[in-house]
Structures are given as structure tokens and as C-alpha cells.
């Protein structure tokens, strides 16, 4: 084998590696970007339902109207510009599914988008 053939094989190997990396990274990045855009869209979150783990994630809370399992219940909360009014509580042990237009906060308080 001469030097020219070795260089050509090396360049082809690098090309194949780049092709494989591109074929896996580019689609994964496209999927990640699309999902990230959807998760930043308040309307999408409203349709899918929202689970809030920290009070600091909310834009605003209204006055406290009660307590449930050691947590405050607010008249309404605002998340990403959408107002959710208090709807109900879910006692421990029951399924904690979040529906469309609902916002769930621990320990089981459900708010409904108006």
C-alpha cells in the first residue's frame, strides 16, 4: 500500500464516522428541540395538564382559602400567564392523574384553568 491509499482510507473512515454521528445526533437534536418548544408553550401545557412541584414555579398565587394535608390552598394560581382556579383536592391513596386544563400541586390540590 502506498501513502496515497492510506490517506484516502483514513479520510473515508473519518467521513463514515461523521456520517454515523450526524445520522444519530441530528435527528435526536431535532426531536429534543421540538419537545423543548412545546414545553415552553403555555397552551400546550394547559392541554396536557401541569404538575407543579415548587411554589416558586408559579407566577403568582392568590389569597389562602384553606389548607390540605399541611399545604395552603389558594383561591387561584397563575402559571406561565394562565390562571388556574381551585377545583378540588385528591386524598392520599387515590390516583393522581392530571387532566386537560388542570394544574396539580402537592400534596394533592387540583386547580382548573378558567
C-alpha atoms as a printed R data frame, in Angstrom:
    type eleno elety resid chain resno       x      y      z
1   ATOM     1    CA   UNK     A     1   0.000  0.000  0.000
2   ATOM     2    CA   UNK     A     2   1.281  3.429 -0.773
3   ATOM     3    CA   UNK     A     3   0.870  6.630  1.232
4   ATOM     4    CA   UNK     A     4  -1.881  7.994 -1.033
5   ATOM     5    CA   UNK     A     5  -4.072  4.940 -0.437
6   ATOM     6    CA   UNK     A     6  -3.556  5.149  3.336
7   ATOM     7    CA   UNK     A     7  -4.566  8.801  3.339
8   ATOM     8    CA   UNK     A     8  -7.642  8.022  1.228
9   ATOM     9    CA   UNK     A     9  -8.694  5.209  3.576
10  ATOM    10    CA   UNK     A    10  -8.202  7.490  6.588
11  ATOM    11    CA   UNK     A    11 -10.309 10.226  5.017
12  ATOM    12    CA   UNK     A    12 -13.040  7.727  4.115
13  ATOM    13    CA   UNK     A    13 -13.027  6.341  7.667
14  ATOM    14    CA   UNK     A    14 -13.426  9.851  9.091
15  ATOM    15    CA   UNK     A    15 -16.226 10.520  6.612
16  ATOM    16    CA   UNK     A    16 -18.078  7.363  7.691
17  ATOM    17    CA   UNK     A    17 -17.684  8.259 11.361
18  ATOM    18    CA   UNK     A    18 -19.004 11.774 10.684
19  ATOM    19    CA   UNK     A    19 -21.907 10.317  8.699
20  ATOM    20    CA   UNK     A    20 -22.861  7.940 11.514
21  ATOM    21    CA   UNK     A    21 -22.589 10.656 14.161
22  ATOM    22    CA   UNK     A    22 -24.608 13.057 12.014
23  ATOM    23    CA   UNK     A    23 -27.265 10.423 11.326
24  ATOM    24    CA   UNK     A    24 -27.808  9.898 15.067
25  ATOM    25    CA   UNK     A    25 -27.193 13.329 16.574
26  ATOM    26    CA   UNK     A    26 -29.135 15.491 14.120
27  ATOM    27    CA   UNK     A    27 -32.494 13.649 14.468
28  ATOM    28    CA   UNK     A    28 -32.109 13.437 18.256
29  ATOM    29    CA   UNK     A    29 -31.407 17.168 18.433
30  ATOM    30    CA   UNK     A    30 -34.417 17.917 16.215
31  ATOM    31    CA   UNK     A    31 -36.697 15.863 18.476
32  ATOM    32    CA   UNK     A    32 -35.266 17.490 21.610
33  ATOM    33    CA   UNK     A    33 -35.705 20.991 20.138
34  ATOM    34    CA   UNK     A    34 -39.320 20.328 19.146
35  ATOM    35    CA   UNK     A    35 -40.181 18.959 22.593
36  ATOM    36    CA   UNK     A    36 -38.450 21.898 24.279
37  ATOM    37    CA   UNK     A    37 -40.503 24.354 22.219
38  ATOM    38    CA   UNK     A    38 -43.722 22.544 23.140
39  ATOM    39    CA   UNK     A    39 -42.869 22.552 26.845
40  ATOM    40    CA   UNK     A    40 -42.383 26.325 26.719
41  ATOM    41    CA   UNK     A    41 -45.819 26.848 25.150
42  ATOM    42    CA   UNK     A    42 -48.399 27.564 27.893
43  ATOM    43    CA   UNK     A    43 -51.295 26.432 25.676
44  ATOM    44    CA   UNK     A    44 -49.657 23.034 25.129
45  ATOM    45    CA   UNK     A    45 -49.097 22.637 28.859
46  ATOM    46    CA   UNK     A    46 -52.697 23.642 29.511
47  ATOM    47    CA   UNK     A    47 -53.968 20.964 27.128
48  ATOM    48    CA   UNK     A    48 -51.722 18.266 28.609
49  ATOM    49    CA   UNK     A    49 -52.125 19.230 32.266
50  ATOM    50    CA   UNK     A    50 -49.446 20.609 34.558
51  ATOM    51    CA   UNK     A    51 -47.702 19.246 37.640
52  ATOM    52    CA   UNK     A    52 -46.008 21.901 39.778
53  ATOM    53    CA   UNK     A    53 -43.523 20.650 42.372
54  ATOM    54    CA   UNK     A    54 -42.363 24.000 43.769
55  ATOM    55    CA   UNK     A    55 -44.361 27.079 44.658
56  ATOM    56    CA   UNK     A    56 -41.575 29.205 43.144
57  ATOM    57    CA   UNK     A    57 -42.510 27.856 39.687
58  ATOM    58    CA   UNK     A    58 -45.772 29.803 39.823
59  ATOM    59    CA   UNK     A    59 -46.055 33.370 38.532
60  ATOM    60    CA   UNK     A    60 -48.495 34.385 41.253
61  ATOM    61    CA   UNK     A    61 -50.773 32.985 43.956
62  ATOM    62    CA   UNK     A    62 -53.965 34.499 45.367
63  ATOM    63    CA   UNK     A    63 -55.110 34.539 48.975
64  ATOM    64    CA   UNK     A    64 -55.179 31.344 51.016
65  ATOM    65    CA   UNK     A    65 -58.680 29.875 51.265
66  ATOM    66    CA   UNK     A    66 -57.835 26.738 53.209
67  ATOM    67    CA   UNK     A    67 -55.341 24.030 53.996
68  ATOM    68    CA   UNK     A    68 -54.973 20.425 52.919
69  ATOM    69    CA   UNK     A    69 -52.533 17.919 54.357
70  ATOM    70    CA   UNK     A    70 -50.260 20.684 55.648
71  ATOM    71    CA   UNK     A    71 -50.257 22.760 52.443
72  ATOM    72    CA   UNK     A    72 -52.013 26.018 51.650
73  ATOM    73    CA   UNK     A    73 -54.895 26.068 49.188
74  ATOM    74    CA   UNK     A    74 -55.001 29.263 47.162
75  ATOM    75    CA   UNK     A    75 -58.093 30.810 45.571
76  ATOM    76    CA   UNK     A    76 -56.171 30.682 42.298
77  ATOM    77    CA   UNK     A    77 -52.624 30.368 40.971
78  ATOM    78    CA   UNK     A    78 -51.038 31.696 37.790
79  ATOM    79    CA   UNK     A    79 -48.607 29.529 35.842
80  ATOM    80    CA   UNK     A    80 -46.979 30.807 32.647
81  ATOM    81    CA   UNK     A    81 -49.598 33.522 32.370
82  ATOM    82    CA   UNK     A    82 -52.608 31.203 32.686
83  ATOM    83    CA   UNK     A    83 -54.900 31.458 35.695
84  ATOM    84    CA   UNK     A    84 -55.955 28.215 37.393
85  ATOM    85    CA   UNK     A    85 -58.771 28.403 39.976
86  ATOM    86    CA   UNK     A    86 -59.002 25.998 42.918
87  ATOM    87    CA   UNK     A    87 -61.080 22.985 41.924
88  ATOM    88    CA   UNK     A    88 -60.655 20.105 44.359
89  ATOM    89    CA   UNK     A    89 -58.299 18.027 46.478
90  ATOM    90    CA   UNK     A    90 -57.256 14.433 45.954
91  ATOM    91    CA   UNK     A    91 -56.839 12.456 49.193
92  ATOM    92    CA   UNK     A    92 -53.703 10.367 49.547
93  ATOM    93    CA   UNK     A    93 -54.025  6.885 48.123
94  ATOM    94    CA   UNK     A    94 -56.223  7.886 45.201
95  ATOM    95    CA   UNK     A    95 -54.845  8.043 41.648
96  ATOM    96    CA   UNK     A    96 -53.204 11.386 40.923
97  ATOM    97    CA   UNK     A    97 -53.874 11.801 37.246
98  ATOM    98    CA   UNK     A    98 -53.774 15.291 35.783
99  ATOM    99    CA   UNK     A    99 -56.288 16.044 33.059
100 ATOM   100    CA   UNK     A   100 -56.526 18.685 30.407
101 ATOM   101    CA   UNK     A   101 -56.796 22.220 31.833
102 ATOM   102    CA   UNK     A   102 -55.704 21.012 35.282
103 ATOM   103    CA   UNK     A   103 -52.746 22.010 37.428
104 ATOM   104    CA   UNK     A   104 -51.691 19.640 40.204
105 ATOM   105    CA   UNK     A   105 -49.749 20.729 43.281
106 ATOM   106    CA   UNK     A   106 -48.512 18.523 46.083
107 ATOM   107    CA   UNK     A   107 -49.905 17.160 48.325
108 ATOM   108    CA   UNK     A   108 -52.957 16.760 46.045
109 ATOM   109    CA   UNK     A   109 -54.531 20.107 45.216
110 ATOM   110    CA   UNK     A   110 -56.069 20.478 41.762
111 ATOM   111    CA   UNK     A   111 -56.609 23.839 40.082
112 ATOM   112    CA   UNK     A   112 -58.624 24.264 36.889
113 ATOM   113    CA   UNK     A   113 -57.841 26.693 34.067
114 ATOM   114    CA   UNK     A   114 -60.603 29.206 33.542
